[in-house]
Amino acid sequence: MKRAEKSGRLSPFLQRVALCTTACVLAGFTWGCAGSTAHSSSSTVPQTPAAQSFGISGTVSPTTGGSGAVVTLSGAATATATANSAGAYSFSSLPAGTYALTPSNTGFTFSPTTLSATITTASITGLNFTATPQSGPTSSISGTITPTAGGSGATVMLAGPAAATTTTNASGTYTFTGLPNGAYTVTPSESGFTFTPASKSVTLSSANQTGVNFTAAASTSQAHAVALTWAASTSTVSGYNIYRSTVSGSGYTKLNSSLLASLSYSDTTVQSGTTYFYVATAVDSGGDESPDSNQATAVIP
């Protein structure tokens, strides 16, 4: 898309949009949260039009245990990747933040069991694991998460001499098999639910462990959103764009997938404990985009 730097085409046609924010509200309800917002009256803020995203990659060796191994990513984003026939895996389009990577493959243990990585301004490579065939007797860990409203389809993570991730069935039950002896931690998770207990410790000694159960309850914690409004351009425009960054003055990423016809936008993807910076632009019928508005700031509690 042609940006506002091509001022010869835009000159007085598009007017800088004035952006302001209201207090953040609890998404889907009528009461608010304690987030604070402010907007700057400064002049146009330079914008980086491309979204900032990064990658994480590595290998699981030797290929006897690495080929087909599943690597689970958690943290600022969640995903899984299956290592190729050479044991290589990769994740792409990741935002900056801190991550944990855990490999799993039936019949193998891994060293280390988990690796941590923090992305700041560049992709990270060389996060490697070594797979070792399991020896000696193996056992299983199983249990149920109730009620099924929170148990069905929940994610259960296993940490210990062998690491793995599984999903409960429609009845809320799960099983980890082929586990060597040792001390494990079982942790369930499901969006919108909390669990009692939050995790359980299990020690295997050549015998299966059953009844490792959890209770799910709908979460009562507040979800946050930022409500943005802006003044209409005095020129004829086709719509507006909203951009967001976690860095003041740069690194903005467009939030809307199509032009906004209204003069408001609700950002429901914010995270607690984070400060966000927003700008708005106007777009004419030819696809030309105005300079950025003043920058608005939202502090999420």
C-alpha positions as CSV (number, residue, x, y, z in Angstrom):
1,M,0.0,0.0,0.0
2,K,1.3,3.5,-0.8
3,R,2.1,5.3,2.5
4,A,1.9,8.9,3.4
5,E,5.6,9.6,2.6
6,K,4.5,10.1,-1.0
7,S,3.2,13.6,0.0
8,G,3.1,14.9,-3.5
9,R,0.0,12.7,-4.1
10,L,-1.6,13.3,-0.7
11,S,-0.8,16.9,0.0
12,P,-3.9,18.5,1.3
13,F,-6.2,15.6,0.3
14,L,-5.9,13.6,3.5
15,Q,-6.0,15.2,6.9
16,R,-4.1,13.7,9.8
17,V,-6.5,11.7,12.0
18,A,-6.8,12.7,15.6
19,L,-6.7,9.6,17.8
20,C,-7.8,9.2,21.4
21,T,-8.6,6.3,23.7
22,T,-11.2,5.6,26.4
23,A,-10.6,3.5,29.5
24,C,-10.2,-0.2,28.8
25,V,-13.3,-2.3,29.3
26,L,-14.0,-5.9,30.1
27,A,-14.8,-7.6,26.8
28,G,-18.3,-8.8,26.5
29,F,-19.5,-7.1,29.7
30,T,-20.6,-3.7,30.9
31,W,-18.1,-2.9,33.6
32,G,-14.5,-1.6,33.2
33,C,-11.1,-2.5,34.4
34,A,-8.4,-0.2,35.9
35,G,-6.3,0.2,32.8
36,S,-5.2,3.8,32.0
37,T,-4.9,5.4,28.6
38,A,-3.5,8.7,27.3
39,H,-2.8,10.4,24.0
40,S,0.0,12.6,22.8
41,S,-0.5,15.9,21.0
42,S,2.8,15.6,19.3
43,S,3.3,15.8,15.6
44,T,3.3,12.9,13.1
45,V,5.0,9.7,14.4
46,P,7.3,7.8,12.0
47,Q,5.8,4.4,11.3
48,T,7.4,1.1,10.4
49,P,4.7,-0.4,8.1
50,A,5.9,-4.1,8.2
51,A,4.9,-6.2,11.1
52,Q,7.8,-7.3,13.3
53,S,7.9,-11.1,13.6
54,F,10.6,-13.6,14.2
55,G,11.5,-17.2,14.2
56,I,12.9,-20.0,16.4
57,S,14.7,-23.0,15.0
58,G,16.9,-25.9,15.9
59,T,17.4,-29.7,15.6
60,V,16.7,-32.8,17.5
61,S,19.5,-35.4,17.1
62,P,20.3,-38.1,16.3
63,T,17.6,-38.6,13.6
64,T,16.5,-41.9,15.1
65,G,14.8,-39.9,17.9
66,G,14.7,-36.5,16.1
67,S,12.8,-37.4,12.9
68,G,9.1,-36.9,13.7
69,A,9.7,-35.5,17.1
70,V,7.1,-33.0,18.2
71,V,8.4,-29.7,19.7
72,T,5.8,-27.7,21.7
73,L,6.2,-24.0,22.0
74,S,4.7,-22.0,24.9
75,G,5.0,-18.5,26.2
76,A,4.3,-15.3,24.2
77,A,2.7,-17.6,21.6
78,T,1.8,-21.3,21.5
79,A,2.3,-23.8,18.7
80,T,3.7,-27.2,17.8
81,A,6.2,-28.2,15.1
82,T,7.1,-31.7,13.9
83,A,10.8,-32.2,13.1
84,N,11.6,-33.3,9.6
85,S,13.5,-36.4,8.5
86,A,16.8,-34.6,9.5
87,G,15.5,-33.7,12.9
88,A,15.1,-30.0,12.1
89,Y,12.2,-27.9,13.3
90,S,11.2,-24.3,13.1
91,F,8.6,-21.8,14.2
92,S,7.9,-18.6,12.3
93,S,5.8,-15.4,12.6
94,L,6.5,-15.1,16.4
95,P,6.2,-11.8,18.3
96,A,9.0,-10.7,20.6
97,G,8.8,-12.4,24.0
98,T,9.9,-15.3,26.2
99,Y,9.3,-18.9,25.1
100,A,9.8,-22.4,26.3
101,L,10.4,-25.3,23.9
102,T,9.7,-29.0,24.9
103,P,10.4,-32.0,22.5
104,S,8.6,-35.3,22.7
105,N,8.8,-38.6,20.8
106,T,7.5,-42.0,22.0
107,G,10.3,-44.2,23.2
108,F,12.8,-41.4,23.7
109,T,13.9,-39.0,26.5
110,F,15.5,-35.6,25.7
111,S,18.3,-33.5,27.0
112,P,17.6,-30.9,27.9
113,T,13.9,-31.6,28.6
114,T,13.1,-27.9,28.0
115,L,14.9,-24.9,26.6
116,S,14.0,-21.2,27.2
117,A,14.5,-18.5,24.6
118,T,13.8,-14.8,24.7
119,I,13.2,-12.9,21.4
120,T,14.0,-9.2,21.4
121,T,15.0,-7.9,18.0
122,A,16.1,-11.0,16.0
123,S,15.2,-14.6,15.3
124,I,16.9,-17.3,17.3
125,T,18.6,-20.4,15.9
126,G,20.5,-23.4,17.3
127,L,18.0,-24.4,20.0
128,N,19.0,-28.1,19.9
129,F,18.0,-31.2,21.7
130,T,19.6,-34.7,22.1
131,A,17.2,-37.7,22.0
132,T,18.1,-40.9,23.9
133,P,16.2,-44.2,23.5
134,Q,14.4,-45.2,26.7
135,S,15.8,-48.2,28.6
136,G,14.2,-50.3,31.3
137,P,10.5,-50.7,32.1
138,T,8.0,-48.0,31.1
139,S,4.7,-47.0,32.7
140,S,1.8,-44.6,32.1
141,I,0.1,-41.7,33.8
142,S,-3.6,-41.1,33.3
143,G,-6.5,-39.2,34.8
144,T,-9.6,-37.1,34.2
145,I,-10.5,-33.4,34.2
146,T,-14.0,-32.7,35.4
147,P,-16.6,-31.3,34.6
148,T,-16.4,-31.9,30.8
149,A,-17.2,-28.2,30.2
150,G,-13.6,-27.5,31.1
151,G,-12.2,-31.0,30.8
152,S,-13.1,-31.9,27.2
153,G,-10.4,-30.7,24.8
154,A,-8.1,-29.4,27.5
155,T,-4.3,-29.5,27.0
156,V,-2.2,-31.5,29.5
157,M,1.5,-31.1,29.7
158,L,4.0,-33.6,31.2
159,A,7.4,-32.6,32.4
160,G,10.1,-34.9,33.8
161,P,12.5,-37.6,32.4
162,A,10.2,-37.6,29.4
163,A,8.2,-34.6,28.3
164,A,4.9,-34.7,26.3
165,T,1.7,-32.8,25.6
166,T,-1.7,-34.4,25.0
167,T,-5.3,-33.3,24.6
168,T,-8.2,-34.8,26.7
169,N,-11.0,-36.6,25.0
170,A,-14.7,-35.7,25.0
171,S,-15.0,-37.2,28.5
172,G,-12.0,-35.2,29.9
173,T,-9.7,-38.2,30.2
174,Y,-6.0,-38.3,29.2
175,T,-3.1,-40.8,29.2
176,F,0.7,-40.6,28.8
177,T,2.3,-43.9,27.9
178,G,5.8,-45.3,27.5
179,L,7.3,-43.3,30.4
180,P,10.5,-44.3,32.1
181,N,10.7,-44.3,35.9
182,G,11.2,-40.9,37.6
183,A,9.5,-37.8,39.0
184,Y,7.0,-36.0,36.7
185,T,4.8,-32.9,36.9
186,V,1.4,-32.9,35.2
187,T,-0.2,-29.5,34.3
188,P,-3.6,-28.9,32.6
189,S,-4.6,-25.8,30.7
190,E,-7.6,-24.5,28.9
191,S,-8.5,-21.0,27.8
192,G,-11.2,-19.5,30.1
193,F,-10.6,-22.1,32.9
194,T,-8.6,-22.5,36.1
195,F,-7.7,-25.9,37.5
196,T,-7.5,-27.4,41.0
197,P,-4.8,-28.3,41.7
198,A,-2.8,-26.2,39.2
199,S,-0.4,-29.2,38.7
200,K,0.3,-32.6,40.3
201,S,3.6,-34.4,41.0
202,V,3.7,-38.1,40.1
203,T,6.6,-40.5,40.7
204,L,6.7,-43.6,38.5
205,S,8.4,-46.8,39.8
206,S,7.7,-49.6,37.3
207,A,3.9,-49.2,37.8
208,N,1.2,-47.3,36.1
209,Q,-0.3,-44.2,37.9
210,T,-4.0,-43.7,37.5
211,G,-6.4,-41.2,39.0
212,V,-4.2,-38.1,38.4
213,N,-7.3,-36.0,38.3
214,F,-8.1,-32.2,38.1
215,T,-11.2,-30.0,38.5
216,A,-11.9,-27.2,36.0
217,A,-13.7,-24.0,36.9
218,A,-14.6,-21.1,34.6
219,S,-12.1,-18.3,35.1
220,T,-13.4,-15.2,36.8
221,S,-10.4,-13.0,36.0
222,Q,-11.1,-10.0,33.8
223,A,-10.1,-9.9,30.2
224,H,-8.9,-6.5,29.0
225,A,-9.6,-4.5,25.9
226,V,-8.7,-1.0,24.7
227,A,-11.5,1.1,23.0
228,L,-10.1,3.6,20.5
229,T,-12.0,6.5,18.9
230,W,-10.8,9.2,16.5
231,A,-12.1,12.3,14.7
232,A,-13.2,11.9,11.1
233,S,-11.1,13.3,8.3
234,T,-12.6,16.5,6.7
235,S,-11.6,15.0,3.3
236,T,-13.5,12.2,1.5
237,V,-11.8,8.9,2.5
238,S,-12.6,5.2,2.0
239,G,-11.8,4.2,5.6
240,Y,-9.2,4.1,8.4
241,N,-6.4,1.8,9.7
242,I,-5.3,1.3,13.3
243,Y,-1.7,0.4,14.1
244,R,-0.2,-0.9,17.4
245,S,3.2,-1.3,18.9
246,T,4.8,-2.1,22.2
247,V,7.6,0.4,21.4
248,S,6.8,4.1,21.5
249,G,7.2,5.8,18.2
250,S,8.1,2.8,16.0
251,G,7.4,-0.8,15.1
252,Y,3.7,-0.4,14.5
253,T,1.6,-3.4,13.2
254,K,-1.8,-2.9,11.5
255,L,-4.6,-4.5,13.6
256,N,-7.5,-4.4,11.1
257,S,-7.7,-6.8,8.2
258,S,-9.9,-4.5,6.1
259,L,-10.5,-0.7,6.1
260,L,-12.6,0.6,9.0
261,A,-15.7,2.5,8.1
262,S,-16.5,3.6,11.6
263,L,-14.6,6.0,13.9
264,S,-13.9,3.4,16.6
265,Y,-12.1,0.1,17.2
266,S,-11.8,-2.3,20.1
267,D,-8.5,-4.1,20.6
268,T,-9.3,-7.2,22.5
269,T,-5.9,-8.9,22.1
270,V,-4.0,-6.9,24.7
271,Q,-2.2,-8.7,27.6
272,S,-2.0,-7.7,31.3
273,G,1.1,-5.9,32.4
274,T,1.8,-4.5,28.9
275,T,1.9,-0.9,27.6
276,Y,0.7,-0.4,24.0
277,F,1.0,2.5,21.6
278,Y,-1.5,3.3,18.8
279,V,-1.8,5.5,15.8
280,A,-4.5,5.8,13.1
281,T,-4.4,6.7,9.4
282,A,-7.0,7.6,6.7
283,V,-7.0,6.0,3.3
284,D,-8.5,7.5,0.1
285,S,-10.2,5.8,-2.8
286,G,-6.8,5.4,-4.6
287,G,-5.3,3.5,-1.7
288,D,-3.1,6.4,-0.6
289,E,-2.6,6.6,3.2
290,S,-2.3,9.7,5.3
291,P,0.5,10.4,7.8
292,D,0.1,8.8,11.2
293,S,-2.1,10.5,13.8
294,N,-0.8,11.5,17.2
295,Q,0.2,8.5,19.3
296,A,-2.2,7.1,22.0
297,T,-0.9,5.1,24.9
298,A,-2.8,2.3,26.8
299,V,-1.4,0.8,30.0
300,I,-3.0,-2.6,30.7
301,P,-3.0,-3.5,34.5
